[in-house]
Amino acid sequence: MLKKINNPFIDSKGYNCFGCSPHNPIGIKLDFYFDDIEKEVTAEWVPGANYVGYNDILHGGIQATLLDEIASWVVYAVLGTGGVTSQMHIRYRKPVNINDGTIKLKARLIKQEKCLADIRTELRNGKGELSAEGTIQYFIYPENTAKEKMGYPGIDSFV
């Protein structure tokens, strides 16, 4: 079953995340959902002409941003802490034509060892074809450190 993940940062002072703030005028404004059957975070996004790299093709850096952003929500809402991107390995498989419509994103935890979490991500173009996939590794903080240094509000804030 798909459940919307609450964004507890919306009313936080200074919150203007390019990936998930609904208030950032040039941001991508993602909303996230948790699929409790598949145990993954999902999102959908309709790209606009502002995000083109080459003739109707979604810029590769924006694709990487989308994958990194959805991975961070696995850290917040599944692992129950905050963290920072340690490394990203992305494979671009097919172009993403912005005129094809809604992009679908998915992310799930594949491995966690101590303070590192590997998150598998995928991006499907408007035709449903796998267009980019990656493993995003996050350095994750203990929950208390994430609360103190990053303003992490606690996992219950995302439900």
MARMAR-6907 format. One record per residue: residue number from 1; residue in one letter; x, y, z of N, C-alpha, C in turn. Coordinates in nm, 3 decimals. Layout:
BEGIN
    nr   rest       n_X       n_Y       n_Z      ca_X      ca_Y      ca_Z       c_X       c_Y       c_Z
   NUM      A         X         Y         Z         X         Y         Z         X         Y         Z
...
END
This chain:
BEGIN
    nr   rest       n_X       n_Y       n_Z      ca_X      ca_Y      ca_Z       c_X       c_Y       c_Z
     1      M     0.084    -0.119     0.000     0.000     0.000     0.000     0.088     0.125     0.000
     2      L     0.052     0.223    -0.079     0.126     0.347    -0.093     0.076     0.449     0.008
     3      K     0.169     0.504     0.088     0.133     0.606     0.187     0.219     0.729     0.165
     4      K     0.155     0.847     0.165     0.230     0.972     0.148     0.320     0.993     0.269
     5      I     0.443     1.032     0.243     0.537     1.065     0.349     0.523     1.214     0.377
     6      N     0.500     1.247     0.502     0.487     1.386     0.544     0.622     1.457     0.529
     7      N     0.620     1.582     0.484     0.741     1.663     0.479     0.742     1.755     0.601
     8      P     0.814     1.716     0.707     0.812     1.795     0.830     0.896     1.921     0.824
     9      F     0.969     1.942     0.715     1.057     2.058     0.705     0.985     2.183     0.652
    10      I     0.866     2.167     0.600     0.796     2.275     0.528     0.794     2.407     0.604
    11      D     0.771     2.406     0.733     0.763     2.530     0.810     0.893     2.566     0.881
    12      S     1.002     2.495     0.850     1.131     2.522     0.915     1.194     2.649     0.857
    13      K     1.250     2.730     0.944     1.316     2.853     0.902     1.434     2.818     0.811
    14      G     1.443     2.886     0.697     1.553     2.867     0.605     1.541     2.747     0.512
    15      Y     1.432     2.673     0.523     1.412     2.553     0.440     1.379     2.595     0.297
    16      N     1.469     2.561     0.205     1.450     2.599     0.065     1.511     2.492    -0.025
    17      C     1.502     2.368     0.016     1.565     2.258    -0.057     1.524     2.258    -0.204
    18      F     1.623     2.247    -0.292     1.597     2.241    -0.436     1.512     2.119    -0.471
    19      G     1.531     2.009    -0.399     1.462     1.886    -0.432     1.321     1.874    -0.378
    20      C     1.296     1.921    -0.256     1.167     1.890    -0.194     1.091     2.008    -0.135
    21      S     1.148     2.127    -0.137     1.073     2.240    -0.082     0.965     2.285    -0.180
    22      P     0.840     2.294    -0.134     0.735     2.345    -0.222     0.744     2.496    -0.243
    23      H     0.834     2.562    -0.167     0.847     2.707    -0.173     0.960     2.755    -0.262
    24      N     1.048     2.665    -0.306     1.161     2.706    -0.390     1.110     2.729    -0.533
    25      P     1.115     2.854    -0.582     1.056     2.885    -0.712     1.121     2.813    -0.830
    26      I     1.246     2.772    -0.817     1.312     2.700    -0.926     1.336     2.553    -0.893
    27      G     1.284     2.508    -0.778     1.305     2.371    -0.734     1.217     2.270    -0.805
    28      I     1.241     2.143    -0.775     1.164     2.036    -0.839     1.045     1.990    -0.754
    29      K     1.039     2.034    -0.628     0.919     2.021    -0.544     0.864     1.878    -0.534
    30      L     0.950     1.782    -0.505     0.905     1.643    -0.498     0.824     1.614    -0.373
    31      D     0.724     1.529    -0.390     0.650     1.466    -0.280     0.687     1.319    -0.283
    32      F     0.689     1.255    -0.167     0.734     1.118    -0.158     0.628     1.028    -0.097
    33      Y     0.633     0.901    -0.136     0.540     0.800    -0.089     0.618     0.677    -0.047
    34      F     0.564     0.604     0.050     0.628     0.479     0.092     0.538     0.363     0.053
    35      D     0.595     0.270    -0.019     0.525     0.148    -0.058     0.562     0.042     0.045
    36      D     0.470     0.013     0.136     0.504    -0.080     0.245     0.508    -0.226     0.201
    37      I     0.462    -0.255     0.082     0.475    -0.392     0.029     0.613    -0.410    -0.031
    38      E     0.654    -0.317    -0.115     0.786    -0.325    -0.180     0.898    -0.270    -0.091
    39      K     0.862    -0.201     0.016     0.959    -0.139     0.108     1.048    -0.039     0.036
    40      E     0.983     0.048    -0.042     1.059     0.149    -0.115     0.989     0.283    -0.113
    41      V     1.069     0.387    -0.134     1.017     0.523    -0.144     0.999     0.551    -0.293
    42      T     0.887     0.617    -0.327     0.858     0.648    -0.466     0.823     0.797    -0.479
    43      A     0.834     0.846    -0.601     0.794     0.983    -0.632     0.767     0.992    -0.781
    44      E     0.692     1.094    -0.819     0.667     1.122    -0.959     0.695     1.270    -0.981
    45      W     0.736     1.303    -1.103     0.769     1.442    -1.135     0.748     1.466    -1.283
    46      V     0.691     1.581    -1.314     0.672     1.621    -1.454     0.777     1.726    -1.485
    47      P     0.875     1.692    -1.570     0.981     1.788    -1.601     0.932     1.900    -1.691
    48      G     0.992     2.016    -1.674     0.958     2.131    -1.758     1.078     2.172    -1.843
    49      A     1.056     2.264    -1.932     1.160     2.309    -2.025     1.281     2.371    -1.956
    50      N     1.265     2.418    -1.833     1.378     2.476    -1.759     1.486     2.374    -1.725
    51      Y     1.456     2.247    -1.739     1.549     2.142    -1.696     1.610     2.065    -1.812
    52      V     1.601     2.122    -1.932     1.653     2.059    -2.053     1.804     2.073    -2.059
    53      G     1.869     1.968    -2.106     2.011     1.974    -2.136     2.030     1.995    -2.285
    54      Y     1.976     1.905    -2.364     1.990     1.911    -2.509     1.856     1.877    -2.572
    55      N     1.800     1.969    -2.647     1.677     1.943    -2.723     1.578     1.848    -2.657
    56      D     1.494     1.889    -2.572     1.388     1.805    -2.515     1.439     1.694    -2.424
    57      I     1.569     1.686    -2.399     1.627     1.581    -2.314     1.652     1.638    -2.175
    58      L     1.603     1.570    -2.073     1.626     1.613    -1.935     1.776     1.608    -1.903
    59      H     1.828     1.716    -1.851     1.970     1.728    -1.818     2.013     1.614    -1.724
    60      G     2.128     1.556    -1.751     2.179     1.446    -1.668     2.203     1.486    -1.524
    61      G     2.241     1.610    -1.500     2.261     1.657    -1.363     2.131     1.663    -1.285
    62      I     2.023     1.697    -1.353     1.891     1.698    -1.290     1.849     1.554    -1.259
    63      Q     1.879     1.462    -1.350     1.848     1.320    -1.324     1.924     1.273    -1.200
    64      A     2.051     1.309    -1.189     2.130     1.272    -1.071     2.072     1.334    -0.945
    65      T     2.026     1.458    -0.956     1.965     1.525    -0.841     1.839     1.452    -0.797
    66      L     1.756     1.412    -0.891     1.633     1.339    -0.859     1.666     1.209    -0.784
    67      L     1.767     1.137    -0.831     1.805     1.010    -0.767     1.863     1.034    -0.628
    68      D     1.945     1.137    -0.615     2.003     1.169    -0.484     1.895     1.211    -0.386
    69      E     1.801     1.290    -0.432     1.693     1.339    -0.344     1.606     1.225    -0.293
    70      I     1.566     1.136    -0.381     1.480     1.026    -0.334     1.557     0.934    -0.239
    71      A     1.687     0.919    -0.262     1.768     0.838    -0.170     1.772     0.901    -0.031
    72      S     1.778     1.034    -0.025     1.783     1.101     0.106     1.655     1.075     0.186
    73      W     1.543     1.059     0.116     1.418     1.033     0.186     1.410     0.890     0.238
    74      V     1.486     0.800     0.182     1.500     0.667     0.241     1.574     0.680     0.374
    75      V     1.677     0.764     0.377     1.751     0.788     0.502     1.659     0.846     0.608
    76      Y     1.583     0.949     0.572     1.494     1.014     0.668     1.381     0.923     0.718
    77      A     1.307     0.870     0.623     1.179     0.807     0.656     1.186     0.656     0.677
    78      V     1.294     0.592     0.634     1.307     0.448     0.653     1.413     0.418     0.759
    79      L     1.529     0.483     0.747     1.637     0.458     0.843     1.621     0.539     0.971
    80      G     1.543     0.644     0.966     1.514     0.721     1.087     1.630     0.807     1.134
    81      T     1.699     0.870     1.039     1.808     0.959     1.076     1.837     1.054     0.960
    82      G     1.942     1.131     0.970     1.986     1.218     0.862     2.123     1.175     0.817
    83      G     2.164     1.226     0.704     2.295     1.192     0.652     2.332     1.281     0.535
    84      V     2.447     1.253     0.478     2.495     1.327     0.362     2.542     1.228     0.257
    85      T     2.533     1.268     0.131     2.575     1.183     0.021     2.725     1.160     0.031
    86      S     2.764     1.035     0.026     2.905     0.998     0.029     2.957     0.974    -0.112
    87      Q     2.880     0.901    -0.192     2.914     0.880    -0.331     2.791     0.838    -0.410
    88      M     2.801     0.860    -0.540     2.692     0.825    -0.631     2.750     0.752    -0.751
    89      H     2.689     0.641    -0.786     2.725     0.568    -0.907     2.597     0.560    -0.991
    90      I     2.595     0.633    -1.101     2.474     0.640    -1.183     2.504     0.589    -1.323
    91      R     2.411     0.511    -1.372     2.419     0.461    -1.510     2.300     0.519    -1.585
    92      Y     2.330     0.595    -1.690     2.226     0.650    -1.775     2.200     0.549    -1.886
    93      R     2.076     0.504    -1.898     2.043     0.399    -1.995     1.970     0.449    -2.119
    94      K     1.878     0.541    -2.101     1.800     0.595    -2.213     1.776     0.743    -2.189
    95      P     1.765     0.820    -2.296     1.733     0.962    -2.278     1.594     0.978    -2.215
    96      V     1.578     1.086    -2.143     1.449     1.120    -2.084     1.397     1.242    -2.159
    97      N     1.304     1.220    -2.250     1.242     1.330    -2.323     1.140     1.396    -2.231
    98      I     1.155     1.526    -2.212     1.063     1.593    -2.119     0.921     1.596    -2.173
    99      N     0.905     1.591    -2.303     0.770     1.592    -2.360     0.696     1.459    -2.345
   100      D     0.764     1.356    -2.294     0.698     1.227    -2.271     0.618     1.224    -2.140
   101      G     0.632     1.328    -2.059     0.548     1.337    -1.940     0.613     1.290    -1.811
   102      T     0.533     1.233    -1.725     0.569     1.204    -1.586     0.681     1.102    -1.572
   103      I     0.780     1.141    -1.493     0.893     1.055    -1.457     0.858     0.985    -1.327
   104      K     0.895     0.859    -1.315     0.872     0.783    -1.192     1.007     0.748    -1.130
   105      L     1.015     0.768    -0.999     1.137     0.741    -0.923     1.110     0.637    -0.816
   106      K     1.213     0.556    -0.788     1.204     0.458    -0.680     1.338     0.450    -0.609
   107      A     1.335     0.420    -0.479     1.457     0.401    -0.402     1.431     0.303    -0.288
   108      R     1.530     0.220    -0.262     1.521     0.126    -0.150     1.659     0.101    -0.092
   109      L     1.662     0.074     0.036     1.786     0.039     0.104     1.831    -0.099     0.058
   110      I     1.957    -0.111     0.017     2.008    -0.243    -0.021     2.113    -0.295     0.077
   111      K     2.179    -0.202     0.148     2.280    -0.247     0.244     2.310    -0.135     0.342
   112      Q     2.328    -0.173     0.468     2.370    -0.077     0.569     2.478    -0.141     0.653
   113      E     2.592    -0.075     0.661     2.702    -0.120     0.744     2.751    -0.002     0.824
   114      K     2.736    -0.011     0.955     2.775     0.096     1.046     2.717     0.228     1.001
   115      C     2.801     0.323     0.959     2.751     0.457     0.925     2.733     0.478     0.775
   116      L     2.734     0.370     0.696     2.714     0.383     0.552     2.589     0.306     0.509
   117      A     2.510     0.370     0.425     2.389     0.307     0.372     2.393     0.316     0.219
   118      D     2.378     0.202     0.154     2.369     0.198     0.008     2.223     0.190    -0.032
   119      I     2.184     0.282    -0.119     2.044     0.293    -0.160     2.036     0.277    -0.312
   120      R     1.956     0.183    -0.354     1.935     0.157    -0.497     1.827     0.251    -0.547
   121      T     1.853     0.320    -0.657     1.758     0.415    -0.712     1.732     0.385    -0.859
   122      E     1.614     0.425    -0.905     1.587     0.416    -1.048     1.494     0.528    -1.091
   123      L     1.511     0.566    -1.217     1.430     0.670    -1.279     1.375     0.614    -1.409
   124      R     1.244     0.620    -1.422     1.177     0.573    -1.545     1.121     0.693    -1.618
   125      N     1.141     0.695    -1.749     1.093     0.806    -1.830     0.941     0.801    -1.845
   126      G     0.886     0.896    -1.916     0.742     0.905    -1.934     0.681     0.787    -2.007
   127      K     0.762     0.707    -2.073     0.714     0.585    -2.140     0.727     0.463    -2.049
   128      G     0.778     0.484    -1.927     0.794     0.374    -1.833     0.924     0.297    -1.849
   129      E     1.013     0.345    -1.935     1.140     0.275    -1.959     1.244     0.315    -1.855
   130      L     1.323     0.218    -1.810     1.432     0.248    -1.718     1.533     0.337    -1.790
   131      S     1.550     0.458    -1.739     1.635     0.556    -1.806     1.764     0.586    -1.731
   132      A     1.759     0.576    -1.599     1.878     0.596    -1.517     1.862     0.513    -1.390
   133      E     1.973     0.460    -1.344     1.970     0.384    -1.219     2.101     0.408    -1.147
   134      G     2.098     0.389    -1.019     2.220     0.413    -0.945     2.218     0.357    -0.806
   135      T     2.336     0.357    -0.749     2.352     0.329    -0.608     2.407     0.456    -0.546
   136      I     2.331     0.509    -0.453     2.369     0.630    -0.382     2.410     0.585    -0.241
   137      Q     2.532     0.620    -0.203     2.577     0.584    -0.069     2.570     0.708     0.019
   138      Y     2.507     0.691     0.133     2.495     0.798     0.232     2.578     0.765     0.354
   139      F     2.646     0.869     0.405     2.705     0.862     0.537     2.592     0.901     0.631
   140      I     2.551     0.811     0.718     2.438     0.839     0.806     2.488     0.865     0.948
   141      Y     2.423     0.961     1.011     2.457     1.000     1.147     2.372     0.924     1.247
   142      P     2.424     0.905     1.368     2.334     0.857     1.474     2.219     0.956     1.488
   143      E     2.102     0.907     1.523     1.983     0.993     1.527     2.005     1.118     1.612
   144      N     2.068     1.105     1.729     2.089     1.222     1.815     2.175     1.328     1.747
   145      T     2.279     1.284     1.676     2.364     1.378     1.603     2.286     1.444     1.491
   146      A     2.204     1.367     1.418     2.123     1.422     1.310     2.025     1.527     1.365
   147      K     1.971     1.502     1.482     1.879     1.599     1.543     1.952     1.727     1.581
   148      E     2.070     1.714     1.642     2.147     1.830     1.688     2.205     1.912     1.573
   149      K     2.267     1.845     1.479     2.344     1.916     1.376     2.268     1.943     1.247
   150      M     2.165     1.862     1.219     2.095     1.876     1.092     1.948     1.915     1.109
   151      G     1.901     1.923     1.231     1.761     1.955     1.254     1.668     1.842     1.218
   152      Y     1.720     1.719     1.220     1.635     1.604     1.189     1.524     1.595     1.293
   153      P     1.397     1.592     1.250     1.284     1.601     1.344     1.241     1.466     1.405
   154      G     1.301     1.355     1.365     1.261     1.224     1.416     1.170     1.153     1.317
   155      I     1.180     1.022     1.314     1.108     0.942     1.214     0.956     0.959     1.223
   156      D     0.904     0.980     1.344     0.759     0.997     1.360     0.704     1.118     1.287
   157      S     0.789     1.215     1.258     0.745     1.336     1.186     0.713     1.309     1.039
   158      F     0.757     1.196     0.989     0.738     1.164     0.848     0.612     1.081     0.822
   159      V     0.549     1.034     0.929     0.432     0.946     0.916     0.306     1.028     0.893
END
